């Protein structure tokens, strides 16, 4: 887990809490909080974790009793109960690899982030590409009635994305968990009850 760089970050409550509890990332607490509010992941569910490295979200899903398939561009050290696929979520080959392993999931979740440039519009548009790729994967692999969670860096394309994705879910909402940093542009789309 990357150490906080700035002094104020050293006081980062979730960073130290993650270390203490054996989570690989502070992001783990975002999923814990989102799941507490929206009950996306349940025991026995098959969960597809996109942009999974270092593995905090996968650890949380396993703790909740789920079976996890995790995907990332970068390698991930092993987690018991998690099948890892190294690949780019925007590439059809990766989708085929996931499909070969399992063709239906109860939950598709994506915390995938582009490499940040600090330029708001570029980061927003790159994050939109990953969010669109995540939804395309969900369209192919999410079961009827399944749940979808995706991170987006806010910007002008977000309303268009919502208009495209939201009608496919019975319940839909944008949500920012407490564990997201106050100054972060990130927000999560939560969709429940996928209409196939
Ligand atoms: C914020 S991290 C995910 C943290 C993770 N949820 C956790 O709790 O440990 C974002 C990840 O997205 C991955 N990523 C970015 N673009 C990707 C792509 N096109 N395909 C697969 N993974 C990607 C990055 O490699 C990075 O590991």
py3Dmol code that shows the C-alpha trace and the ligand (Angstrom):
import py3Dmol

protein = """\
ATOM      1  CA  UNK A   1       0.000   0.000   0.000  1.00  0.00           C
ATOM      2  CA  UNK A   2       1.427   3.404  -0.995  1.00  0.00           C
ATOM      3  CA  UNK A   3       2.320   5.564   2.004  1.00  0.00           C
ATOM      4  CA  UNK A   4       0.571   8.926   2.337  1.00  0.00           C
ATOM      5  CA  UNK A   5       2.959  11.620   1.090  1.00  0.00           C
ATOM      6  CA  UNK A   6       1.860  14.826   2.718  1.00  0.00           C
ATOM      7  CA  UNK A   7       1.847  15.644   6.386  1.00  0.00           C
ATOM      8  CA  UNK A   8      -1.930  15.950   6.575  1.00  0.00           C
ATOM      9  CA  UNK A   9      -2.214  12.568   4.824  1.00  0.00           C
ATOM     10  CA  UNK A  10      -0.059  10.995   7.488  1.00  0.00           C
ATOM     11  CA  UNK A  11      -2.962  11.602   9.750  1.00  0.00           C
ATOM     12  CA  UNK A  12      -5.099   9.660   7.308  1.00  0.00           C
ATOM     13  CA  UNK A  13      -7.382   7.639   9.535  1.00  0.00           C
ATOM     14  CA  UNK A  14      -8.280   5.021   6.923  1.00  0.00           C
ATOM     15  CA  UNK A  15      -4.665   4.476   5.851  1.00  0.00           C
ATOM     16  CA  UNK A  16      -3.660   3.482   9.372  1.00  0.00           C
ATOM     17  CA  UNK A  17      -6.875   1.582   9.972  1.00  0.00           C
ATOM     18  CA  UNK A  18      -6.222  -0.474   6.802  1.00  0.00           C
ATOM     19  CA  UNK A  19      -2.710  -1.292   8.014  1.00  0.00           C
ATOM     20  CA  UNK A  20      -4.034  -2.298  11.413  1.00  0.00           C
ATOM     21  CA  UNK A  21      -6.744  -4.544   9.973  1.00  0.00           C
ATOM     22  CA  UNK A  22      -4.568  -6.163   7.288  1.00  0.00           C
ATOM     23  CA  UNK A  23      -6.284  -4.557   4.291  1.00  0.00           C
ATOM     24  CA  UNK A  24      -4.064  -3.836   1.307  1.00  0.00           C
ATOM     25  CA  UNK A  25      -5.604  -0.436   0.626  1.00  0.00           C
ATOM     26  CA  UNK A  26      -7.542   2.310   2.364  1.00  0.00           C
ATOM     27  CA  UNK A  27     -10.016   1.843  -0.514  1.00  0.00           C
ATOM     28  CA  UNK A  28     -11.232  -1.262   1.314  1.00  0.00           C
ATOM     29  CA  UNK A  29     -13.206   1.017   3.656  1.00  0.00           C
ATOM     30  CA  UNK A  30     -15.014   2.622   0.743  1.00  0.00           C
ATOM     31  CA  UNK A  31     -16.414  -0.759  -0.241  1.00  0.00           C
ATOM     32  CA  UNK A  32     -17.192  -1.661   3.376  1.00  0.00           C
ATOM     33  CA  UNK A  33     -19.184   1.573   3.746  1.00  0.00           C
ATOM     34  CA  UNK A  34     -20.913   1.275   0.361  1.00  0.00           C
ATOM     35  CA  UNK A  35     -21.869  -2.319   1.041  1.00  0.00           C
ATOM     36  CA  UNK A  36     -23.209  -1.466   4.483  1.00  0.00           C
ATOM     37  CA  UNK A  37     -25.511   1.103   2.899  1.00  0.00           C
ATOM     38  CA  UNK A  38     -26.578  -0.738  -0.265  1.00  0.00           C
ATOM     39  CA  UNK A  39     -26.052  -4.497   0.458  1.00  0.00           C
ATOM     40  CA  UNK A  40     -24.503  -5.220  -2.917  1.00  0.00           C
ATOM     41  CA  UNK A  41     -22.443  -8.263  -1.901  1.00  0.00           C
ATOM     42  CA  UNK A  42     -23.831 -11.254  -0.045  1.00  0.00           C
ATOM     43  CA  UNK A  43     -22.462 -14.606   1.088  1.00  0.00           C
ATOM     44  CA  UNK A  44     -22.024 -17.048  -1.780  1.00  0.00           C
ATOM     45  CA  UNK A  45     -22.181 -14.380  -4.490  1.00  0.00           C
ATOM     46  CA  UNK A  46     -19.805 -14.387  -7.458  1.00  0.00           C
ATOM     47  CA  UNK A  47     -18.134 -10.982  -7.633  1.00  0.00           C
ATOM     48  CA  UNK A  48     -16.112  -9.545 -10.509  1.00  0.00           C
ATOM     49  CA  UNK A  49     -13.611  -6.952  -9.237  1.00  0.00           C
ATOM     50  CA  UNK A  50     -12.298  -4.741 -12.074  1.00  0.00           C
ATOM     51  CA  UNK A  51      -9.159  -2.668 -11.476  1.00  0.00           C
ATOM     52  CA  UNK A  52      -8.519  -4.724  -8.369  1.00  0.00           C
ATOM     53  CA  UNK A  53      -4.843  -4.174  -7.457  1.00  0.00           C
ATOM     54  CA  UNK A  54      -3.586  -4.098  -4.712  1.00  0.00           C
ATOM     55  CA  UNK A  55      -6.642  -6.080  -3.638  1.00  0.00           C
ATOM     56  CA  UNK A  56      -8.432  -4.264  -0.818  1.00  0.00           C
ATOM     57  CA  UNK A  57     -11.880  -4.619  -2.417  1.00  0.00           C
ATOM     58  CA  UNK A  58     -11.249  -8.296  -3.178  1.00  0.00           C
ATOM     59  CA  UNK A  59     -10.296  -8.859   0.472  1.00  0.00           C
ATOM     60  CA  UNK A  60     -13.530  -7.222   1.620  1.00  0.00           C
ATOM     61  CA  UNK A  61     -15.632  -9.304  -0.790  1.00  0.00           C
ATOM     62  CA  UNK A  62     -13.961 -12.536   0.385  1.00  0.00           C
ATOM     63  CA  UNK A  63     -14.615 -11.522   4.008  1.00  0.00           C
ATOM     64  CA  UNK A  64     -18.288 -11.094   3.104  1.00  0.00           C
ATOM     65  CA  UNK A  65     -18.303 -14.712   1.899  1.00  0.00           C
ATOM     66  CA  UNK A  66     -18.151 -14.047  -1.844  1.00  0.00           C
ATOM     67  CA  UNK A  67     -16.176 -15.833  -4.553  1.00  0.00           C
ATOM     68  CA  UNK A  68     -14.068 -13.296  -6.393  1.00  0.00           C
ATOM     69  CA  UNK A  69     -12.580 -12.946  -9.849  1.00  0.00           C
ATOM     70  CA  UNK A  70     -10.196  -9.967  -9.893  1.00  0.00           C
ATOM     71  CA  UNK A  71      -8.802  -8.234 -12.985  1.00  0.00           C
ATOM     72  CA  UNK A  72      -6.057  -5.631 -13.346  1.00  0.00           C
ATOM     73  CA  UNK A  73      -3.341  -4.408 -15.721  1.00  0.00           C
ATOM     74  CA  UNK A  74      -0.810  -5.003 -12.952  1.00  0.00           C
ATOM     75  CA  UNK A  75      -0.030  -8.251 -11.154  1.00  0.00           C
ATOM     76  CA  UNK A  76      -1.640  -8.905  -7.777  1.00  0.00           C
ATOM     77  CA  UNK A  77      -0.188 -10.994  -4.972  1.00  0.00           C
ATOM     78  CA  UNK A  78      -2.366 -13.953  -4.096  1.00  0.00           C
ATOM     79  CA  UNK A  79      -5.491 -13.742  -1.929  1.00  0.00           C
ATOM     80  CA  UNK A  80      -7.217 -16.944  -0.861  1.00  0.00           C
ATOM     81  CA  UNK A  81     -10.612 -17.190  -2.542  1.00  0.00           C
ATOM     82  CA  UNK A  82      -9.664 -14.853  -5.386  1.00  0.00           C
ATOM     83  CA  UNK A  83      -8.970 -15.890  -8.970  1.00  0.00           C
ATOM     84  CA  UNK A  84      -6.786 -13.269 -10.636  1.00  0.00           C
ATOM     85  CA  UNK A  85      -6.751 -12.382 -14.350  1.00  0.00           C
ATOM     86  CA  UNK A  86      -4.065  -9.991 -15.612  1.00  0.00           C
ATOM     87  CA  UNK A  87      -5.468  -7.857 -18.411  1.00  0.00           C
ATOM     88  CA  UNK A  88      -6.829  -4.562 -19.665  1.00  0.00           C
ATOM     89  CA  UNK A  89     -10.562  -4.190 -18.991  1.00  0.00           C
ATOM     90  CA  UNK A  90     -10.953  -2.169 -22.202  1.00  0.00           C
ATOM     91  CA  UNK A  91      -9.691  -5.059 -24.339  1.00  0.00           C
ATOM     92  CA  UNK A  92     -12.010  -7.750 -25.791  1.00  0.00           C
ATOM     93  CA  UNK A  93      -9.364 -10.428 -25.056  1.00  0.00           C
ATOM     94  CA  UNK A  94      -9.645  -9.722 -21.332  1.00  0.00           C
ATOM     95  CA  UNK A  95     -13.433  -9.956 -21.467  1.00  0.00           C
ATOM     96  CA  UNK A  96     -13.117 -13.289 -23.251  1.00  0.00           C
ATOM     97  CA  UNK A  97     -10.706 -14.533 -20.561  1.00  0.00           C
ATOM     98  CA  UNK A  98     -13.174 -13.612 -17.827  1.00  0.00           C
ATOM     99  CA  UNK A  99     -16.027 -15.203 -19.782  1.00  0.00           C
ATOM    100  CA  UNK A 100     -14.051 -18.451 -20.175  1.00  0.00           C
ATOM    101  CA  UNK A 101     -13.555 -18.602 -16.428  1.00  0.00           C
ATOM    102  CA  UNK A 102     -17.177 -17.756 -15.574  1.00  0.00           C
ATOM    103  CA  UNK A 103     -20.004 -16.465 -17.732  1.00  0.00           C
ATOM    104  CA  UNK A 104     -22.242 -14.923 -15.063  1.00  0.00           C
ATOM    105  CA  UNK A 105     -21.691 -12.808 -11.939  1.00  0.00           C
ATOM    106  CA  UNK A 106     -23.977 -11.548  -9.165  1.00  0.00           C
ATOM    107  CA  UNK A 107     -21.943  -8.364  -8.796  1.00  0.00           C
ATOM    108  CA  UNK A 108     -19.657  -6.416 -11.120  1.00  0.00           C
ATOM    109  CA  UNK A 109     -17.667  -3.731  -9.293  1.00  0.00           C
ATOM    110  CA  UNK A 110     -14.995  -1.435 -10.682  1.00  0.00           C
ATOM    111  CA  UNK A 111     -12.607   0.810  -8.798  1.00  0.00           C
ATOM    112  CA  UNK A 112     -10.410   1.141 -11.897  1.00  0.00           C
ATOM    113  CA  UNK A 113      -8.580   4.471 -12.114  1.00  0.00           C
ATOM    114  CA  UNK A 114      -6.441   5.925 -14.869  1.00  0.00           C
ATOM    115  CA  UNK A 115      -2.946   7.188 -14.046  1.00  0.00           C
ATOM    116  CA  UNK A 116      -3.750  10.655 -12.780  1.00  0.00           C
ATOM    117  CA  UNK A 117      -2.339  13.684 -14.617  1.00  0.00           C
ATOM    118  CA  UNK A 118      -3.754  16.273 -12.231  1.00  0.00           C
ATOM    119  CA  UNK A 119      -5.591  17.794 -15.196  1.00  0.00           C
ATOM    120  CA  UNK A 120      -9.239  17.548 -14.260  1.00  0.00           C
ATOM    121  CA  UNK A 121     -10.696  17.090 -17.780  1.00  0.00           C
ATOM    122  CA  UNK A 122      -8.165  14.496 -18.930  1.00  0.00           C
ATOM    123  CA  UNK A 123      -8.528  12.480 -15.724  1.00  0.00           C
ATOM    124  CA  UNK A 124     -12.321  12.724 -16.015  1.00  0.00           C
ATOM    125  CA  UNK A 125     -12.393  11.524 -19.644  1.00  0.00           C
ATOM    126  CA  UNK A 126      -9.997   8.638 -18.981  1.00  0.00           C
ATOM    127  CA  UNK A 127     -12.036   7.592 -15.992  1.00  0.00           C
ATOM    128  CA  UNK A 128     -15.181   7.727 -18.156  1.00  0.00           C
ATOM    129  CA  UNK A 129     -13.524   5.291 -20.613  1.00  0.00           C
ATOM    130  CA  UNK A 130     -12.893   2.853 -17.764  1.00  0.00           C
ATOM    131  CA  UNK A 131     -16.424   3.304 -16.421  1.00  0.00           C
ATOM    132  CA  UNK A 132     -17.861   2.639 -19.903  1.00  0.00           C
ATOM    133  CA  UNK A 133     -15.673  -0.461 -20.301  1.00  0.00           C
ATOM    134  CA  UNK A 134     -16.848  -1.655 -16.871  1.00  0.00           C
ATOM    135  CA  UNK A 135     -20.488  -1.274 -17.890  1.00  0.00           C
ATOM    136  CA  UNK A 136     -19.880  -3.116 -21.178  1.00  0.00           C
ATOM    137  CA  UNK A 137     -18.463  -5.989 -19.138  1.00  0.00           C
ATOM    138  CA  UNK A 138     -21.474  -5.836 -16.823  1.00  0.00           C
ATOM    139  CA  UNK A 139     -23.814  -5.948 -19.830  1.00  0.00           C
ATOM    140  CA  UNK A 140     -22.190  -9.187 -20.909  1.00  0.00           C
ATOM    141  CA  UNK A 141     -21.593 -10.889 -17.554  1.00  0.00           C
ATOM    142  CA  UNK A 142     -23.977  -9.516 -14.931  1.00  0.00           C
ATOM    143  CA  UNK A 143     -26.936 -11.737 -14.126  1.00  0.00           C
ATOM    144  CA  UNK A 144     -30.499 -10.488 -14.248  1.00  0.00           C
ATOM    145  CA  UNK A 145     -31.157  -8.742 -10.924  1.00  0.00           C
ATOM    146  CA  UNK A 146     -27.405  -8.364 -10.272  1.00  0.00           C
ATOM    147  CA  UNK A 147     -25.614  -5.367  -8.783  1.00  0.00           C
ATOM    148  CA  UNK A 148     -23.138  -2.918 -10.309  1.00  0.00           C
ATOM    149  CA  UNK A 149     -20.735  -0.471  -8.679  1.00  0.00           C
ATOM    150  CA  UNK A 150     -18.355   1.800 -10.571  1.00  0.00           C
ATOM    151  CA  UNK A 151     -16.032   4.676  -9.749  1.00  0.00           C
ATOM    152  CA  UNK A 152     -16.095   7.835 -11.843  1.00  0.00           C
ATOM    153  CA  UNK A 153     -14.049  11.035 -11.598  1.00  0.00           C
ATOM    154  CA  UNK A 154     -16.680  13.742 -11.876  1.00  0.00           C
ATOM    155  CA  UNK A 155     -16.982  15.973 -14.930  1.00  0.00           C
ATOM    156  CA  UNK A 156     -19.252  16.944 -17.767  1.00  0.00           C
ATOM    157  CA  UNK A 157     -19.748  13.447 -19.243  1.00  0.00           C
ATOM    158  CA  UNK A 158     -21.192  12.032 -16.047  1.00  0.00           C
ATOM    159  CA  UNK A 159     -24.822  12.928 -16.800  1.00  0.00           C
ATOM    160  CA  UNK A 160     -24.624  11.252 -20.204  1.00  0.00           C
ATOM    161  CA  UNK A 161     -23.219   8.127 -18.564  1.00  0.00           C
ATOM    162  CA  UNK A 162     -26.049   8.160 -16.027  1.00  0.00           C
ATOM    163  CA  UNK A 163     -28.660   8.483 -18.774  1.00  0.00           C
ATOM    164  CA  UNK A 164     -27.213   5.439 -20.543  1.00  0.00           C
ATOM    165  CA  UNK A 165     -26.568   3.194 -17.568  1.00  0.00           C
ATOM    166  CA  UNK A 166     -29.251   4.060 -15.005  1.00  0.00           C
ATOM    167  CA  UNK A 167     -32.304   2.813 -16.989  1.00  0.00           C
ATOM    168  CA  UNK A 168     -30.808  -0.683 -16.888  1.00  0.00           C
ATOM    169  CA  UNK A 169     -31.198  -0.876 -13.092  1.00  0.00           C
ATOM    170  CA  UNK A 170     -34.183  -1.014 -10.808  1.00  0.00           C
ATOM    171  CA  UNK A 171     -32.346   1.082  -8.189  1.00  0.00           C
ATOM    172  CA  UNK A 172     -29.679   3.649  -9.152  1.00  0.00           C
ATOM    173  CA  UNK A 173     -27.800   6.337  -7.308  1.00  0.00           C
ATOM    174  CA  UNK A 174     -24.544   8.279  -7.181  1.00  0.00           C
ATOM    175  CA  UNK A 175     -22.880   7.954  -3.815  1.00  0.00           C
ATOM    176  CA  UNK A 176     -19.727   9.215  -2.125  1.00  0.00           C
ATOM    177  CA  UNK A 177     -18.635   7.108   0.852  1.00  0.00           C
ATOM    178  CA  UNK A 178     -17.158   8.792   3.921  1.00  0.00           C
ATOM    179  CA  UNK A 179     -13.818   7.063   3.260  1.00  0.00           C
ATOM    180  CA  UNK A 180     -13.407   8.949  -0.053  1.00  0.00           C
ATOM    181  CA  UNK A 181     -11.026  11.857   0.489  1.00  0.00           C
ATOM    182  CA  UNK A 182     -12.836  15.186   0.827  1.00  0.00           C
ATOM    183  CA  UNK A 183     -10.818  16.783  -1.994  1.00  0.00           C
ATOM    184  CA  UNK A 184     -11.255  13.797  -4.344  1.00  0.00           C
ATOM    185  CA  UNK A 185     -13.284  14.110  -7.546  1.00  0.00           C
ATOM    186  CA  UNK A 186     -14.387  10.501  -7.318  1.00  0.00           C
ATOM    187  CA  UNK A 187     -17.979   9.381  -6.970  1.00  0.00           C
ATOM    188  CA  UNK A 188     -19.541   5.918  -7.244  1.00  0.00           C
ATOM    189  CA  UNK A 189     -22.505   4.868  -9.352  1.00  0.00           C
ATOM    190  CA  UNK A 190     -24.525   2.186  -7.572  1.00  0.00           C
ATOM    191  CA  UNK A 191     -26.964   0.116  -9.632  1.00  0.00           C
ATOM    192  CA  UNK A 192     -29.109  -2.676  -8.183  1.00  0.00           C
ATOM    193  CA  UNK A 193     -31.449  -5.061  -9.914  1.00  0.00           C
ATOM    194  CA  UNK A 194     -29.952  -5.304 -13.401  1.00  0.00           C
ATOM    195  CA  UNK A 195     -32.518  -5.576 -16.209  1.00  0.00           C
ATOM    196  CA  UNK A 196     -31.098  -7.928 -18.834  1.00  0.00           C
TER     197      UNK A 196
END
"""
ligand_1 = """\
27
LIG
C -7.483 2.667 -7.120
S -6.770 1.185 -7.743
C -7.881 -0.033 -7.173
C -7.807 -0.271 -5.692
C -8.555 -1.499 -5.256
N -10.003 -1.331 -5.370
C -8.242 -1.849 -3.826
O -9.122 -1.761 -2.976
O -7.105 -2.265 -3.564
C -7.120 1.296 -9.448
C -6.602 0.159 -10.280
O -7.150 0.236 -11.596
C -6.237 -0.412 -12.456
N -6.507 -0.106 -13.856
C -6.439 1.091 -14.471
N -6.740 0.983 -15.778
C -7.019 -0.330 -15.996
C -7.395 -1.088 -17.155
N -7.548 -0.489 -18.332
N -7.576 -2.416 -17.018
C -7.410 -3.012 -15.804
N -7.066 -2.359 -14.682
C -6.862 -1.024 -14.771
C -4.884 0.103 -11.978
O -3.843 -0.747 -12.421
C -5.079 0.108 -10.461
O -4.558 -1.048 -9.889
"""
view = py3Dmol.view(width=600, height=400)
view.addModel(protein, "pdb")
view.setStyle({"model": 0}, {"cartoon": {"style": "trace"}})
view.addModel(ligand_1, "xyz")
view.setStyle({"model": 1}, {"stick": {}})
view.zoomTo()
view.show()
